[in-house]
Amino acid sequence: MSEWEVFALRYADRNARVRADSFLFDDDHSAPHPMDYFMWLLRQGERAILVDTGYDEVEATRRDRPILMDPRAALEPFGLMPDAIDTVIVTHLHYDHAGGLHLFPNATLHMQAAEMAYATGPCMCHDTLRMPFTGDHVCEAVKRLYRGRVVFADGDAQIADGVTVHRIGGHSRGLQAVRVRTQAGWLCLASDAAHFYENFEAGKPFPIVADVSEMLDGFATIQRLASSPGLVIPGHDPLVRVRFPAEAGLPETWRLSSGPQS
């Protein structure tokens, strides 16, 4: 059975946040609550799969949310050139996950059909729902579709031996999690199905939500997809950098596939 190496690559952070930005119905809404921004790299021999792309300096300026490094620079220590990336799993089309699609021009995108329909449909008439999306990023996905470089899933799908995707919804209509076979067992890259461990451990919804019921159901799904609760990887939690070992010699990189540190 194929096992993959999995790495979390931190490309940005936001420290001027409070708990009200992370949890609905929280008792301590004004306490500080920082957020990290990750993309994820799957490696198996010479094969590489990128899960999400981060966003670039243009988007950083547009939203006044600086980045620590360009997404392309995050891959350089692995010897990976942007043009050589042929597979990108797009968990959803929010700016911080799909803002770098144009940086990987030869990649085929794997996403849920529901996400494309959501990001290009009537729900985007509402400012609140449109806010996490950027039109340029959505248009890049559409252009990639017309180049024959989008593969849609409708629920569960296999991307490669040992790599599957699963529609969760909730935070965005077509949000998907990624399940990866590793030496530590089945690991679930939850992406924004849970921004933080506390979201799914305490059943607290994140405030940016398209469907609260789906988000709450998704907390159970991402735990079922992993071999153990410690192998559920939330999308934005700084605790990932505490629970998993840093990869020696690689900046802003943590190895997930060996399992959490004891």
QUIZIUR-V322709 format. One record per residue. RES is the residue in one small letter. PHI is phi in whole degrees, -180 to 180 (none if undefined). PSI is psi in whole degrees, 0 to 359 (* if undefined). BURIAL is I if it has 24 or more other ideal C-beta (glycine too) atoms within 12 Angstrom, else O. Layout:
# QUIZIUR-V322709
res | phi | psi | burial
RES | PHI | PSI | BURIAL
RES | PHI | PSI | BURIAL
This chain:
# QUIZIUR-V322709
res | phi | psi | burial
m | none | 139 | O
s | -77 | 133 | O
e | -116 | 147 | O
w | -117 | 147 | I
e | -84 | 140 | I
v | -131 | 131 | I
f | -126 | 139 | I
a | -97 | 128 | I
l | -115 | 114 | I
r | -90 | 122 | I
y | -113 | 350 | I
a | -160 | 165 | I
d | -149 | 162 | I
r | -140 | 113 | I
n | -101 | 345 | O
a | -88 | 61 | O
r | -130 | 160 | I
v | -126 | 170 | O
r | -63 | 333 | I
a | -63 | 337 | O
d | -78 | 348 | I
s | -116 | 336 | I
f | -140 | 134 | I
l | -77 | 145 | O
f | 61 | 39 | O
d | -92 | 140 | O
d | -76 | 338 | O
d | -118 | 59 | O
h | -67 | 340 | O
s | -98 | 358 | O
a | -71 | 145 | O
p | -58 | 145 | O
h | -152 | 89 | I
p | -70 | 163 | I
m | -135 | 139 | I
d | -104 | 156 | I
y | -119 | 124 | I
f | -123 | 153 | I
m | -122 | 167 | I
w | -131 | 142 | I
l | -121 | 130 | I
l | -107 | 130 | I
r | -127 | 138 | I
q | -147 | 100 | I
g | 62 | 234 | O
e | -84 | 352 | O
r | -86 | 139 | O
a | -134 | 135 | I
i | -125 | 129 | I
l | -99 | 131 | I
v | -106 | 109 | I
d | 68 | 166 | I
t | -128 | 0 | I
g | 65 | 198 | I
y | -138 | 164 | I
d | -104 | 186 | I
e | -65 | 328 | O
v | -62 | 313 | O
e | -69 | 324 | I
a | -58 | 318 | I
t | -70 | 318 | O
r | -59 | 320 | O
r | -103 | 1 | I
d | 54 | 47 | O
r | -131 | 87 | I
p | -59 | 152 | O
i | -108 | 155 | I
l | -81 | 328 | I
m | -158 | 152 | I
d | -66 | 140 | I
p | -53 | 326 | I
r | -66 | 323 | I
a | -67 | 331 | I
a | -64 | 335 | I
l | -93 | 344 | I
e | -57 | 318 | O
p | -61 | 341 | O
f | -90 | 0 | I
g | 73 | 24 | O
l | -103 | 125 | I
m | -93 | 145 | O
p | -54 | 321 | I
d | -68 | 341 | O
a | -88 | 349 | O
i | -75 | 117 | I
d | -108 | 352 | I
t | -138 | 121 | I
v | -125 | 122 | I
i | -89 | 121 | I
v | -100 | 108 | I
t | -68 | 325 | I
h | -169 | 172 | I
l | -98 | 16 | I
h | -62 | 154 | I
y | -56 | 325 | I
d | -83 | 356 | I
h | -115 | 335 | I
a | -123 | 11 | I
g | -74 | 353 | I
g | -115 | 16 | I
l | -55 | 320 | I
h | -67 | 343 | I
l | -77 | 346 | I
f | -123 | 73 | I
p | -69 | 341 | O
n | -100 | 4 | O
a | -83 | 142 | I
t | -87 | 133 | I
l | -95 | 136 | I
h | -113 | 117 | I
m | -149 | 169 | I
q | -82 | 138 | I
a | -58 | 326 | I
a | -64 | 331 | I
e | -73 | 318 | I
m | -63 | 318 | I
a | -63 | 321 | O
y | -67 | 312 | I
a | -72 | 345 | I
t | -117 | 8 | I
g | -108 | 190 | O
p | -64 | 339 | O
c | -61 | 335 | O
m | -76 | 0 | I
c | -72 | 343 | O
h | -95 | 124 | O
d | -55 | 320 | O
t | -64 | 318 | O
l | -77 | 330 | O
r | -78 | 337 | I
m | -52 | 317 | O
p | -77 | 354 | I
f | -100 | 154 | I
t | -124 | 129 | I
g | -56 | 322 | O
d | -60 | 322 | O
h | -71 | 317 | I
v | -64 | 319 | I
c | -64 | 326 | O
e | -63 | 320 | I
a | -65 | 321 | I
v | -66 | 317 | O
k | -62 | 322 | O
r | -65 | 323 | I
l | -59 | 316 | I
y | -76 | 351 | O
r | -95 | 5 | O
g | 75 | 28 | O
r | -123 | 38 | I
v | -131 | 131 | I
v | -115 | 122 | I
f | -96 | 144 | I
a | -113 | 156 | I
d | -128 | 75 | O
g | 109 | 247 | O
d | -99 | 143 | O
a | -157 | 153 | O
q | -99 | 131 | O
i | -95 | 320 | I
a | -158 | 170 | I
d | -60 | 118 | O
g | 90 | 7 | I
v | -136 | 117 | I
t | -131 | 158 | I
v | -120 | 154 | I
h | -146 | 121 | I
r | -68 | 131 | I
i | -112 | 317 | I
g | 73 | 203 | I
g | 89 | 273 | I
h | -63 | 318 | I
s | -140 | 151 | I
r | -59 | 324 | I
g | -113 | 26 | I
l | -59 | 134 | I
q | -126 | 147 | I
a | -99 | 161 | I
v | -121 | 128 | I
r | -106 | 129 | I
v | -132 | 132 | I
r | -81 | 125 | I
t | -132 | 175 | I
q | -64 | 337 | O
a | -89 | 353 | I
g | 120 | 192 | I
w | -74 | 122 | I
l | -106 | 140 | I
c | -113 | 112 | I
l | -81 | 99 | I
a | -73 | 340 | I
s | 49 | 225 | I
d | -90 | 16 | I
a | -64 | 336 | I
a | -151 | 110 | I
h | -66 | 323 | I
f | -131 | 156 | I
y | -53 | 319 | I
e | -63 | 331 | I
n | -56 | 308 | I
f | -89 | 333 | I
e | -72 | 327 | O
a | -110 | 2 | O
g | 67 | 37 | O
k | -104 | 116 | I
p | -67 | 148 | I
f | -80 | 144 | I
p | -67 | 332 | I
i | -86 | 106 | I
v | -149 | 135 | I
a | -92 | 330 | I
d | -152 | 106 | I
v | -64 | 320 | O
s | -61 | 315 | O
e | -63 | 322 | I
m | -62 | 315 | I
l | -66 | 317 | I
d | -63 | 326 | O
g | -64 | 331 | I
f | -60 | 322 | I
a | -74 | 322 | I
t | -63 | 314 | I
i | -65 | 331 | I
q | -75 | 327 | I
r | -68 | 328 | O
l | -71 | 337 | I
a | -96 | 151 | I
s | -68 | 334 | O
s | -154 | 158 | O
p | -58 | 330 | I
g | -69 | 348 | I
l | -101 | 13 | I
v | -90 | 122 | I
i | -109 | 108 | I
p | -69 | 161 | I
g | -78 | 337 | I
h | -142 | 14 | I
d | -85 | 123 | I
p | -59 | 340 | I
l | -65 | 340 | I
v | -56 | 323 | I
r | -74 | 346 | I
v | -95 | 319 | O
r | -80 | 339 | I
f | -121 | 152 | I
p | -76 | 140 | O
a | -68 | 145 | O
e | -83 | 119 | I
a | -57 | 130 | O
g | 83 | 356 | O
l | -115 | 119 | O
p | -68 | 142 | O
e | 53 | 40 | I
t | -133 | 132 | I
w | -127 | 137 | I
r | -88 | 120 | I
l | -97 | 333 | I
s | -74 | 346 | I
s | -87 | 357 | I
g | 90 | 168 | I
p | -68 | 154 | I
q | -71 | 144 | O
s | -78 | * | O
